[in-house]
Amino acid sequence: MQKRFSALAFVLLIMLSFSSCTGIESNKIMHNVIVQAAGLDYENGKYLLTLQYLDLTRAASKSEGASGVLTKTANARGNTIKKAFSEAERVVFDRLFLGQIKLIVINSSLLENKREELCTFLLENREIRENALICTGSKSAKSIIENPERGDRVPAESVCRQLLISEKKNYCRVFTVNDYINTVSQNKKPPLPVIEAKKEYCRVLRR
């Protein structure tokens, strides 16, 4: 019972730490799929969206206890980024709450050819936080989002920590959603940090 309470308390702490929501807005969070990270690949003329989201059922499970991974992943496709997110809601059978996203990963093909489309989506979506981190994968964004990060409770948090540590070591520059929008709006290609997926963890490549 104590482990189950600790896991649920951890989820609640995540939600409070990354949101100033109260009242009606807080209630909205509790009744939606809380997305922690999103990955976007572009292949065969369609966007492939990979989501990492909190699994509150797993947090309360006796078998997972206080140390288990508290997230699941889901995939969806669409002709546009918006349609891919809409399809994801059908996959998870609930509305997506994007106000808790910590990390957005895009693949190199999208960064080269579709960065304006992503910029438009981010500008139009009012839930995604401006200080969410954004990076690119050395291969696919899907491989980053689905990586278990050695069993970290919320794998996206581990990747975010690595990005911030790497910036302090001058390995890369950390980009937020706001940084990305500002750079693309100036018709420039943002020099996003690059993440490589290993078997059980991700690492930041030095630029």
Salt bridges, closest charged atoms under 4 A:
GLU43 OE2 - ARG77 NH2 3.12
ASP55 OD2 - ARG58 NE 3.52
ASP55 OD2 - LYS72 NZ 3.77
GLU87 OE1 - ARG90 NH2 2.79
GLU112 OE2 - LYS189 NZ 2.32
GLU117 OE2 - LYS114 NZ 3.99
GLU127 OE2 - ARG95 NH2 2.63
GLU146 OE1 - LYS142 NZ 2.97
ASP152 OD2 - ARG161 NH2 2.76
GLU196 OE1 - LYS198 NZ 3.76
GLU196 OE1 - ARG203 NE 2.76
